[in-house]
């Protein structure tokens, strides 16, 4: 029988701000920077010890679908200046330099940052989000805000605010698997950057038992992602299935399994020393890569038809060109489908059933297929940028973000 306890606390108010951004990954950085540039008082809450989310904590590269103006272009150019851009397909980057870049942005803009801080739940009056309770070394505190932007990836704040959501594959709710990225050194400089699978093909020929090989690291379409610095690469090889990224126990077990698979993977690299060199493990990520969890239901849901037909919207905050990329939940395979380019309308960032709240990143309102295209970091960054700008517009005009979105529709602008 599940036990519960009741606790009554006096919670201090840490601060009041215009825009509170929860999560400092690509979407959260986009939201915080764009809102701060509009003159808003911004507080940015991040549970990790550095900014950048999956770029830095998760060692995720390449920087997919980044050929966009705004912050996508700025980040590319600033990383190039630091010789931290290039590698695989000339869209990869050094994750350590990315973390330093993100820190420079928030310090120069005067953004109020809370690292190592968990956003616990929203504080609400009726259906209106007035702030978010956070927890860190100082204990539990409340941050008040005129607009809250949920950039947690999992839609944690929106879900706890009572917003409806869908999760997983239609029909059975199965998730795409998680991946534990890892960084290696010692890669031969002459190994071609674009030959991301040659090493694996050779490994398959040299292992004693393919059955044992795939059981040890269960994904047969991995990638060796060369980084800008000679000899370094990220490896996307591990797959952890049937774990829910919204469940604390599942996430912990998935992380442990990810580390186990990394250890297994490193044992195989000596078999291809003649091809790759004497590679060694340089770095493990701070967080596991979760591809999908909640998709918060919004005022508009990006549909399969939107993706297939390249639907455009006049209230677009981002145009997605990355193809649908599904890591199959129940096999070692990967499925991909191109698309002609489709828009993410602002309405998809406005959750149902709560006021003063936006989402940005992979937790916005979309279908399973659409999500598998827009979840990449260039699009998450652009969505966050749009969310920050719209939050400021709603504050300046003295209207809710929902009214801002729906007024555009009723006036024929969307």
C-alpha positions as CSV (number, residue, x, y, z in Angstrom):
1,X,0.0,0.0,0.0
2,X,1.4,3.4,-1.0
3,X,2.0,5.7,2.0
4,X,1.6,9.5,1.9
5,X,2.4,12.2,4.4
6,X,1.1,15.7,4.6
7,X,3.5,18.6,5.1
8,X,2.7,22.3,5.7
9,X,5.5,24.8,5.0
10,X,6.0,28.5,5.0
11,X,7.8,29.0,1.6
12,X,9.9,32.2,1.1
13,X,9.5,34.2,-2.1
14,X,12.9,34.4,-3.6
15,X,12.1,36.9,-6.3
16,X,9.5,38.2,-8.8
17,X,10.4,38.5,-12.5
18,X,8.7,39.1,-15.8
19,X,9.6,35.8,-17.5
20,X,10.6,32.7,-15.7
21,X,12.2,30.0,-17.9
22,X,12.4,26.5,-16.5
23,X,15.2,24.5,-18.2
24,X,18.4,25.9,-19.7
25,X,18.7,23.6,-22.7
26,X,18.5,24.9,-26.3
27,X,14.8,25.9,-25.9
28,X,15.4,27.5,-22.5
29,X,18.5,29.4,-23.7
30,X,16.5,30.7,-26.7
31,X,13.6,31.8,-24.5
32,X,15.8,33.5,-21.8
33,X,18.1,35.3,-24.2
34,X,15.3,36.6,-26.4
35,X,13.2,37.8,-23.5
36,X,16.1,39.5,-21.9
37,X,16.9,41.3,-25.1
38,X,13.3,42.6,-25.1
39,X,14.0,44.2,-21.7
40,X,12.3,41.6,-19.5
41,X,13.5,40.7,-16.1
42,X,14.3,37.0,-16.6
43,X,15.0,34.2,-14.2
44,X,16.4,31.0,-15.6
45,X,16.2,27.8,-13.6
46,X,18.4,24.8,-14.5
47,X,18.7,21.5,-12.6
48,X,22.2,20.8,-13.9
49,X,25.4,22.4,-13.0
50,X,25.9,24.2,-16.3
51,X,23.9,25.8,-19.1
52,X,23.1,24.2,-22.4
53,X,21.0,21.2,-21.6
54,X,21.5,18.3,-24.0
55,X,24.3,20.2,-25.8
56,X,26.5,20.3,-22.7
57,X,25.0,18.0,-20.0
58,X,24.1,15.4,-22.5
59,X,27.0,15.7,-25.0
60,X,24.5,15.9,-27.9
61,X,25.8,16.8,-31.3
62,X,25.5,17.5,-34.3
63,X,23.5,20.7,-34.1
64,X,20.7,19.6,-36.4
65,X,18.5,22.0,-38.4
66,X,20.6,25.0,-37.4
67,X,20.5,26.8,-40.8
68,X,18.3,29.6,-39.4
69,X,18.7,33.2,-38.6
70,X,18.7,34.6,-35.1
71,X,20.4,32.7,-32.3
72,X,21.1,29.6,-34.4
73,X,23.3,31.8,-36.6
74,X,24.8,33.7,-33.7
75,X,25.8,30.5,-31.9
76,X,27.3,29.0,-35.1
77,X,29.4,32.1,-35.7
78,X,30.6,32.5,-32.1
79,X,31.6,28.8,-31.9
80,X,33.5,29.2,-35.2
81,X,35.4,32.1,-33.7
82,X,36.5,29.8,-30.9
83,X,37.5,27.0,-33.4
84,X,34.8,25.0,-31.7
85,X,32.6,24.4,-34.8
86,X,33.0,21.8,-37.6
87,X,33.5,18.0,-37.2
88,X,30.8,15.7,-38.7
89,X,29.0,17.3,-41.6
90,X,30.4,20.7,-40.5
91,X,27.6,21.1,-37.9
92,X,29.2,19.6,-34.8
93,X,30.7,21.5,-31.9
94,X,32.8,21.3,-28.8
95,X,30.4,20.8,-25.9
96,X,32.8,22.4,-23.4
97,X,33.0,25.6,-25.5
98,X,29.2,25.6,-25.9
99,X,28.8,25.6,-22.1
100,X,31.2,28.6,-21.8
101,X,29.4,30.4,-24.6
102,X,26.0,29.9,-22.9
103,X,27.5,31.3,-19.6
104,X,28.8,34.4,-21.4
105,X,25.4,35.1,-22.9
106,X,23.5,35.1,-19.5
107,X,26.2,37.1,-17.7
108,X,26.3,39.8,-20.4
109,X,22.5,40.1,-20.5
110,X,22.2,40.1,-16.7
111,X,19.9,37.1,-16.6
112,X,19.2,35.8,-13.1
113,X,20.4,32.2,-13.2
114,X,19.8,29.4,-10.7
115,X,21.9,26.3,-11.4
116,X,21.6,23.0,-9.5
117,X,17.9,23.9,-8.9
118,X,14.9,21.7,-9.5
119,X,11.6,23.3,-10.4
120,X,9.1,21.3,-8.3
121,X,5.6,22.5,-9.2
122,X,3.7,25.7,-10.3
123,X,2.0,28.0,-7.8
124,X,-1.5,28.6,-9.1
125,X,-4.5,30.7,-8.5
126,X,-7.5,28.9,-10.1
127,X,-6.1,28.0,-13.5
128,X,-3.5,30.8,-13.6
129,X,0.2,30.1,-13.1
130,X,1.6,32.8,-10.8
131,X,5.1,31.2,-10.2
132,X,7.0,28.1,-9.6
133,X,8.3,26.4,-6.5
134,X,12.0,25.5,-6.7
135,X,14.3,23.5,-4.5
136,X,18.1,23.8,-4.1
137,X,20.7,24.1,-1.4
138,X,18.7,27.0,0.0
139,X,15.7,24.8,0.5
140,X,12.3,25.4,-1.1
141,X,11.5,28.8,-2.5
142,X,8.9,30.4,-4.7
143,X,9.7,32.5,-7.8
144,X,6.9,34.7,-9.0
145,X,6.5,35.5,-12.7
146,X,4.1,37.2,-15.2
147,X,4.8,34.4,-17.7
148,X,6.4,31.0,-17.1
149,X,8.0,29.1,-20.1
150,X,8.3,25.4,-19.6
151,X,11.4,24.3,-21.4
152,X,12.0,21.1,-19.3
153,X,11.7,18.9,-22.4
154,X,9.2,16.7,-20.4
155,X,6.6,19.4,-19.9
156,X,6.9,19.0,-16.1
157,X,5.5,22.3,-15.1
158,X,2.6,22.2,-17.6
159,X,1.7,18.6,-16.6
160,X,1.7,19.6,-12.9
161,X,-0.4,22.6,-13.7
162,X,-3.1,20.2,-15.0
163,X,-2.6,20.7,-18.7
164,X,-3.6,17.7,-20.8
165,X,-0.9,15.8,-22.7
166,X,-0.2,12.7,-24.8
167,X,2.7,10.4,-24.5
168,X,4.4,7.8,-26.7
169,X,3.5,6.1,-29.9
170,X,-0.2,6.0,-31.0
171,X,-1.9,2.7,-30.2
172,X,0.5,1.4,-27.5
173,X,2.2,4.5,-26.0
174,X,5.7,3.0,-26.5
175,X,8.6,5.4,-26.3
176,X,11.6,5.9,-28.5
177,X,14.6,4.6,-26.7
178,X,17.0,6.8,-24.7
179,X,20.7,7.2,-25.6
180,X,23.7,7.7,-23.4
181,X,26.2,9.7,-25.5
182,X,29.9,9.5,-24.7
183,X,33.1,11.3,-25.8
184,X,36.2,9.4,-26.9
185,X,39.7,10.6,-27.7
186,X,42.6,9.0,-29.7
187,X,40.6,8.8,-33.0
188,X,43.0,8.7,-36.0
189,X,42.9,12.1,-37.6
190,X,42.9,10.5,-41.1
191,X,39.7,8.6,-40.4
192,X,37.1,10.4,-42.7
193,X,34.7,12.6,-40.8
194,X,31.7,11.5,-42.9
195,X,32.2,7.8,-42.6
196,X,30.1,7.4,-39.5
197,X,29.3,3.7,-40.0
198,X,32.4,2.2,-41.5
199,X,33.9,1.4,-38.1
200,X,30.7,-0.4,-37.0
201,X,30.6,-2.5,-40.2
202,X,34.1,-3.6,-39.6
203,X,33.3,-4.4,-35.9
204,X,30.3,-6.6,-37.0
205,X,32.7,-8.7,-39.1
206,X,35.2,-9.1,-36.3
207,X,33.1,-9.9,-33.2
208,X,33.0,-13.5,-32.2
209,X,29.2,-13.5,-31.6
210,X,26.9,-11.0,-33.3
211,X,24.1,-12.1,-30.9
212,X,26.2,-11.2,-27.9
213,X,27.4,-8.0,-29.6
214,X,23.9,-6.7,-30.1
215,X,22.9,-7.7,-26.7
216,X,25.8,-5.8,-25.1
217,X,25.0,-2.6,-27.1
218,X,21.6,-3.0,-28.7
219,X,21.6,-0.5,-31.6
220,X,22.8,-1.4,-35.1
221,X,22.8,2.1,-36.7
222,X,25.2,4.0,-34.5
223,X,27.2,7.2,-35.3
224,X,30.8,8.2,-34.7
225,X,30.5,12.0,-34.6
226,X,33.9,13.6,-35.1
227,X,34.4,16.9,-33.2
228,X,36.3,20.0,-34.3
229,X,39.3,19.1,-32.2
230,X,41.5,16.4,-33.8
231,X,41.2,13.0,-32.2
232,X,37.9,13.6,-30.4
233,X,34.5,12.2,-31.3
234,X,31.1,11.7,-29.7
235,X,29.6,8.2,-30.0
236,X,25.8,7.7,-30.4
237,X,25.5,3.9,-29.9
238,X,23.7,3.0,-26.7
239,X,19.9,2.3,-26.7
240,X,17.9,2.0,-23.5
241,X,14.3,0.9,-24.2
242,X,11.0,0.6,-22.3
243,X,11.9,3.3,-19.7
244,X,9.8,6.4,-19.0
245,X,11.8,9.6,-18.8
246,X,9.0,11.2,-16.6
247,X,9.5,8.6,-13.9
248,X,12.3,9.1,-11.4
249,X,12.9,5.4,-10.9
250,X,12.9,4.6,-14.6
251,X,15.2,7.5,-15.4
252,X,17.7,6.3,-12.7
253,X,17.6,2.7,-14.0
254,X,17.9,3.9,-17.6
255,X,21.0,6.0,-16.7
256,X,22.6,3.0,-15.0
257,X,21.9,0.8,-18.0
258,X,23.4,3.5,-20.2
259,X,26.6,3.5,-18.3
260,X,26.7,-0.3,-18.5
261,X,26.3,-0.1,-22.3
262,X,29.1,2.5,-22.6
263,X,31.4,0.1,-20.7
264,X,30.5,-2.7,-23.0
265,X,31.0,-0.5,-26.1
266,X,34.5,0.6,-25.0
267,X,35.5,-3.1,-24.8
268,X,34.9,-3.5,-28.5
269,X,36.9,-0.6,-29.8
270,X,40.3,-2.5,-29.6
271,X,39.0,-4.9,-32.3
272,X,39.2,-2.0,-34.8
273,X,42.4,-0.3,-33.5
274,X,43.9,-0.5,-37.0
275,X,41.0,1.6,-38.3
276,X,40.2,4.1,-35.5
277,X,43.4,4.1,-33.5
278,X,43.8,3.6,-29.7
279,X,40.6,5.3,-28.6
280,X,39.9,5.9,-25.0
281,X,36.9,7.2,-23.0
282,X,37.2,10.9,-22.3
283,X,33.9,11.9,-20.8
284,X,30.5,10.6,-19.7
285,X,27.5,12.9,-19.9
286,X,25.8,14.3,-16.8
287,X,22.3,13.3,-18.1
288,X,21.0,10.6,-20.4
289,X,19.4,11.6,-23.7
290,X,15.7,11.3,-23.5
291,X,14.1,11.5,-27.0
292,X,10.4,11.8,-26.0
293,X,8.1,12.0,-23.1
294,X,5.0,14.2,-22.8
295,X,3.6,16.3,-25.6
296,X,1.6,19.0,-24.0
297,X,-1.8,19.6,-25.8
298,X,-2.0,23.1,-27.0
299,X,-4.3,25.5,-28.9
300,X,-3.0,23.9,-32.1
301,X,-1.5,20.4,-32.5
302,X,1.1,20.0,-35.3
303,X,-0.2,17.0,-37.2
304,X,1.1,14.2,-39.5
305,X,-0.6,16.0,-42.4
306,X,1.2,19.3,-41.5
307,X,4.5,17.4,-41.8
308,X,3.7,15.6,-45.0
309,X,2.2,18.6,-46.7
310,X,4.6,21.2,-45.5
311,X,1.9,23.3,-43.8
312,X,2.8,27.0,-43.2
313,X,1.3,29.3,-40.6
314,X,1.5,33.1,-40.4
315,X,2.0,32.8,-36.6
316,X,5.0,30.5,-37.2
317,X,7.8,30.6,-34.6
318,X,9.9,28.0,-36.4
319,X,10.1,26.2,-39.7
320,X,11.3,22.6,-39.4
321,X,13.3,21.0,-42.2
322,X,14.8,18.1,-40.3
323,X,13.3,14.8,-41.5
324,X,11.2,12.6,-39.3
325,X,13.6,10.4,-37.3
326,X,12.2,7.6,-35.3
327,X,14.3,5.3,-33.2
328,X,12.0,2.3,-33.1
329,X,10.7,1.6,-29.5
330,X,10.8,-2.2,-29.9
331,X,13.7,-3.0,-32.3
332,X,17.3,-1.9,-33.0
333,X,16.2,-0.2,-36.2
334,X,15.7,3.5,-37.1
335,X,13.1,4.9,-39.5
336,X,13.4,8.2,-41.3
337,X,11.2,10.2,-43.6
338,X,12.0,13.5,-45.4
339,X,9.6,16.4,-45.2
340,X,9.2,19.6,-47.3
341,X,9.5,21.9,-44.4
342,X,6.6,22.7,-42.0
343,X,5.8,25.4,-39.5
344,X,5.4,25.4,-35.7
345,X,2.7,27.9,-35.0
346,X,2.8,29.9,-31.8
347,X,-0.5,28.3,-30.8
348,X,1.3,25.0,-30.4
349,X,3.3,26.6,-27.6
350,X,0.1,27.6,-25.6
351,X,-1.0,24.8,-23.4
352,X,-4.7,24.1,-22.8
353,X,-6.2,24.5,-19.3
354,X,-3.6,26.9,-17.8
355,X,-2.9,30.7,-18.1
356,X,0.4,32.6,-18.1
357,X,2.2,29.5,-19.3
358,X,4.0,28.6,-22.5
359,X,6.0,25.5,-23.6
360,X,9.0,25.4,-25.9
361,X,11.1,22.5,-27.2
362,X,10.2,18.9,-27.7
363,X,7.3,19.1,-25.2
364,X,5.1,21.3,-27.4
365,X,1.8,20.2,-28.9
366,X,2.4,17.8,-31.8
367,X,1.9,14.3,-33.1
368,X,4.2,11.4,-32.6
369,X,5.5,11.9,-36.2
370,X,5.8,15.7,-36.0
371,X,7.7,15.4,-32.7
372,X,10.2,13.1,-34.3
373,X,11.2,15.9,-36.6
374,X,11.0,19.1,-34.5
375,X,12.7,17.6,-31.4
376,X,16.2,18.4,-32.7
377,X,18.2,21.2,-31.1
378,X,18.1,23.8,-33.9
379,X,14.4,23.8,-33.9
380,X,14.1,23.8,-30.1
381,X,16.4,26.8,-29.9
382,X,14.2,28.6,-32.5
383,X,11.0,27.7,-30.7
384,X,12.4,29.0,-27.4
385,X,13.4,32.2,-29.1
386,X,9.9,32.7,-30.3
387,X,8.4,31.9,-26.9
388,X,10.5,34.5,-25.2
389,X,9.5,37.2,-27.7
390,X,5.8,36.3,-27.4
391,X,6.0,36.3,-23.6
392,X,7.3,39.8,-23.7
393,X,4.7,40.9,-26.2
394,X,1.9,39.6,-24.0
395,X,3.3,41.5,-20.9
396,X,3.8,44.7,-22.9
397,X,0.2,44.6,-24.2
398,X,-1.3,43.5,-20.9
399,X,-3.0,40.4,-22.3
400,X,-2.5,36.7,-21.7
401,X,-0.4,34.6,-24.0
402,X,-3.5,32.6,-24.9
403,X,-5.4,35.8,-25.9
404,X,-2.3,36.9,-27.9
405,X,-2.4,33.6,-29.8
406,X,-6.1,33.4,-30.4
407,X,-6.5,37.1,-31.3
408,X,-4.1,36.5,-34.2
409,X,-6.3,33.7,-35.4
410,X,-9.6,35.6,-35.1
411,X,-8.1,38.6,-36.9
412,X,-7.0,36.3,-39.8
413,X,-3.3,36.6,-39.1
414,X,-2.8,32.9,-38.5
